[in-house]
């Protein structure tokens, strides 16, 4: 008996090993949620990934119904019926395939889940293993999982003895303990009635016993018993039957071993093996030497190797050579006890094709707790990577639409604006120059009318190619239909002009259906802002054109034309990418949303552009507030969406929505897509792409608002110019006076090292400082003699009037305090507020001194002009009393006090140097120009009016005439330009003025001027312009 017991123990005791640990570890570390249910739908097992996905812990859900815990309400009845159908008749409505169904987590959040179910027969009952993953985002949940460890129990043994003839039955103490009985009080005779055998096993055990008693000598069987405390245990019974000479069964004896733990372990192993077999992830393991020790069917599908081809071979066979070292390092980390979770890498199939995978490696311990091998779970992410690449392609296409012109391949007008702003900021920080070159096809409309639109497109493409070759390191942009613009960082007017000539020469060398013109403007000499720089470039372009048909204003180039097209392209791309019937952009206005733009396909939901919808009726507000998901695959199944009137009225079956925000985070509205039908395939990829589109839409909307604002500013400035023109018409002295003060004030500001923004403010105040005189009666403004006290009182109102006018203009209201204070004195005795010293804005102090100098050196009806030397003496005498001493010092330095004597009346004749005639009525400015140009190598004659200019032109044929546009008495700038060109056709005439809009520039070009320049630029910039004009003769 002892030998039999020893033999039984060795054969049937549970064997501690790695198998069960490995299988349980696979279950606990797999990326998919695992849920096991019985035939009644009760949850019997639940892994860590299920805890992460649904929010319930294992202890909380065991014993709960599956349907009430994680199944969406609308599917509970159908899923329960499908399980019942299977258990009753084997109808496999839910097994053997992958389904995508709505599930709910602990918070009630509904999401799309991918489900596969595997049935398992356990005795006579069915159990079901369900694998789930979040289908709204194909990436598996990233959750650290602990490694479980199954401990082995020592088997328990008992012996039994039975005499059939007498009915005697004896159990050892060990067997009584297995059955939960007290050996001293228990009568084992009842066991022959098989009452302790599990009901499901009784008939089988009875047949086995009967067969052994009739003809057998050995008995061996395994069955379940019911302990006295109700616990079910498994017994392995083995015995010997003794017979007498006649063959009658007279005695039996044997052993009974409690094998409950082994049976349970084997059941778990079978269940876990079924799980590993049915999972979509490849599961394999490797020993400490890296040799493959296990391989499931999913691994065979992924890699193309059968189990017999890989077992015992190195795991390195699955890794491309470039990744071998990296994977060896990962394996060493795992074998040292570390868990490596979801590494994205690349493996290689049996046919040599690479496959993108996620790899999770975990250590597997044996029964003694020592490292036995490494387990690997491998997921094929090839499709996900393909989808990512597809999304990246769509995003790139979207960005290309926003950045590149489809006809020429050049950057768009919108890109030009950002590029120009960035380069101007850089130039301001560095104190450098920045030019803008505009190249235009002359009369492209005529080409389109004569040869067709395709011919015109070919001309534009050819010009774009020429520009790219001429400026390979720059970024040309298509500005309007027939214009190409190039931002030239760090480039002055001369270099920009040279590039323009290079482009023209290259164009003339190609077969062409039209000619081209160009225009250049340079910051900061000709403009202080982006819009002004573009305007000046187009003004220069107008001079270069053969006629006035193509003259235009700059806001034609930087206006909003075409923005609608770009927005429509973005909406259209989003609709096509999502495969939905409608995409719309809405703006939130109070409690309403206005549908601004719609892109729709056939059969789209009934939402139209221009419609106004209360925010409470539509999904957008709830989406922004987080009460509605960004992606609703089926509106009928969403508790919020299905209650919204617009969803019901427009028959919206599915919805994607994202907020549209401006660059400062302000909420503009929403970008939404809708379809009539449910779309269960919508997920994270749809949301990501919609968010990319929303960012682009926000940029475009903001840019359009900025451009509208700029156009309004331009309109306001046009109104200011109209006021100045009206004032000039009433009092010519005031207009010419302001122009001269601008030049002097700008020069003083530069000597005081003012920042560019402050310098621009000084120039603006100088231009507008007398605008308040528009409110002074003509009788006072044009009075030929001195003013009396009453008239002076009215005249002194003009600073306050001017401040009120400027304050009403949004873009200029910051100048109002300086305009109001332009007659305040350093000693506090000025008007209208009696400010003193530094309380007076610096711009006002500069204007006061420059204003006084110009007034003293100008002829007035009631007195003659004061000599410049006397005017300088007045300035010195009143420094610290009427004027800021620092301002006076800077002004006198600008006037070059050594040039105080008036120029000789005899004209300077050529002496090998270019001869320039300066026609400028302001004496101080005229002298400064004369001295500066002389120092730059020009032979200069300088006069104050047109009549004197004609005399010089008769006596000396000048190479160039630098002509003020507004001249006192007689001929103005246009008339003087025509007459000078008639008298000396070879002379180049350059208009140099502090005023003048595009109409003035066009008039100057028609009068024969070669260039139209704004006063206020540094001397070096002016010289550069003059040299360009002279070298192009």
Secondary structure, DSSP 8 states (H G I E B T S, - for coil): -HHHHHHHHHHHS----HHHHHHHHHHHH-SSEEEEEETTSBEEEE-HHHHHHH---HHHHTTSBHHHHHB-GGGHHHHHHHHHHHHHH---SSSSSEEEEEEE-TT--EEEEEEEEEEEEETTEEEEEEEEEETTSSS----------------EEEEEEEETTTTEEEE-HHHHHHHT--TTT--GGGGGGTTTB-TTTHHHHHHHHHHHHHH-SEEEEEEEEE-TTS-EEEEEEEEEEEE-TT--EEEEEEEEEE-HHHHHHHHHHHHHHHHHHH-SSEEEEEETTSBEEEE-HHHHHHH---HHHHTTSBGGGGB-GGGHHHHHHHHHHHHTT--EEEEEEEEE-TTS-EEEEEEEEEEEE-TTS-EEEEEEEEEE-HHHHHHHHHHHHHHHHHHHHHHB-TTT--B-HHHHHHHHHHHHHHHHHHT--EEEEEEEETTHHHHHHHH-HHHHHHHHHHHHHHHHHHTTTS--EEEETTEEEEEEET--HHHHHHHHHHHHHHHHTS--SS-EEEEEEEETTS-SSHHHHHHHHHHHHHHHSSSSTT---GGGTSSSTTHHHHHHHHHHHHHHHHT-SEEEEEEEETTEEEEEEEEE-TT--S--TT-EEEGGGSHHHHHHTTSS-SEES-GGG-TTGGG-HHHHHTT--EEEEEEEE-TTS-EEEEEEEEESS--TT--HHHHHHHHHHHHHHHHHHHHHHHHHHHHHHHHHHHHHHHHHHHHHHH-HHHHHHHHHHHHHHHHHHHHTT--HHHHHHHHHHHHHTTGGGGGS-HHHHT-SS---HHHHHHHTTHHHHHHHHHHTSGGGGGGHHHHHTTT--TTS--SSS---GGGS-HHHHHHHHHHHHHHHTS-BTTB----HHHHHHHHHHHBTTTB-HHHHHHHHHHT-TT--S---SS----SSS-EEEEE-S-HHHHHHHHHHHHHTT-EEEEESSHHHHHHHHHHS--SEEEE-SS-SSS--HHHHHHHHHHH-TT-EEEEEES---HHHHHHHHHHT-SEEEETTS-HHHHHHHHHHHHHT-
